[in-house]
């Protein structure tokens, strides 16, 4: 009987070892997944951490990932709205101006048809300069016969700033002059 009892306890030890191996394998996989997650989150404070042994570090990483995903979702919604506006404005052929406040800067979105010869980006830049703004980044994209310019800018001097309402009015006035159809 002793041989039988040793065999059964040996089976228990093997089962215990298998269970530990499974747990260790899951822990390694989880650690790898957390590291991958931290590597794709920009400016992640936890991305420099090599070990995720403390649950506080894991919680912090998951919080950062959740916040980042929410911001991406908001950005996608904003871009989809811009796309919808762009499609609507393609139908009427007018130059449109949108001015928005972002976190640290302002954004202008100008949309027009490629055949609109009255549109001059230099005039927009002059207004920005006259109003005390500095262009940080400018970009454009084309879709069919439509072009969209996106300009990010900020105040040259944060102490002085600029009048956002006046700038928007001047840009809208400029766009209305571009939209006059000449015969």
Rosetta blueprint (number, residue, H / E / L):
1 X L
2 X H
3 X H
4 X H
5 X H
6 X H
7 X H
8 X H
9 X H
10 X H
11 X H
12 X H
13 X H
14 X H
15 X H
16 X H
17 X H
18 X H
19 X H
20 X H
21 X H
22 X H
23 X H
24 X H
25 X H
26 X H
27 X H
28 X H
29 X H
30 X H
31 X H
32 X H
33 X H
34 X H
35 X H
36 X H
37 X H
38 X H
39 X H
40 X H
41 X L
42 X L
43 X L
44 X L
45 X L
46 X L
47 X L
48 X L
49 X L
50 X L
51 X L
52 X L
53 X L
54 X L
55 X H
56 X H
57 X H
58 X H
59 X H
60 X H
61 X H
62 X H
63 X H
64 X H
65 X H
66 X H
67 X H
68 X H
69 X H
70 X H
71 X H
72 X H
73 X H
74 X H
75 X H
76 X H
77 X H
78 X H
79 X H
80 X H
81 X H
82 X H
83 X H
84 X H
85 X H
86 X H
87 X H
88 X H
89 X H
90 X H
91 X H
92 X H
93 X L
94 X L
95 X L
96 X E
97 X E
98 X E
99 X E
100 X E
101 X E
102 X L
103 X L
104 X L
105 X L
106 X E
107 X E
108 X E
109 X E
110 X E
111 X E
112 X E
113 X E
114 X L
115 X L
116 X L
117 X L
118 X L
119 X L
120 X L
121 X H
122 X H
123 X H
124 X H
125 X H
126 X H
127 X H
128 X H
129 X H
130 X H
131 X L
132 X L
133 X E
134 X E
135 X E
136 X E
137 X E
138 X E
139 X E
140 X E
141 X E
142 X E
143 X E
144 X L
145 X L
146 X E
147 X E
148 X E
149 X E
150 X E
151 X E
152 X E
153 X E
154 X E
155 X E
156 X L
157 X L
158 X L
159 X L
160 X L
161 X L
162 X L
163 X L
164 X H
165 X H
166 X H
167 X H
168 X H
169 X H
170 X H
171 X H
172 X H
173 X H
174 X H
175 X H
176 X H
177 X H
178 X H
179 X L
180 X L
181 X L
182 X L
183 X L
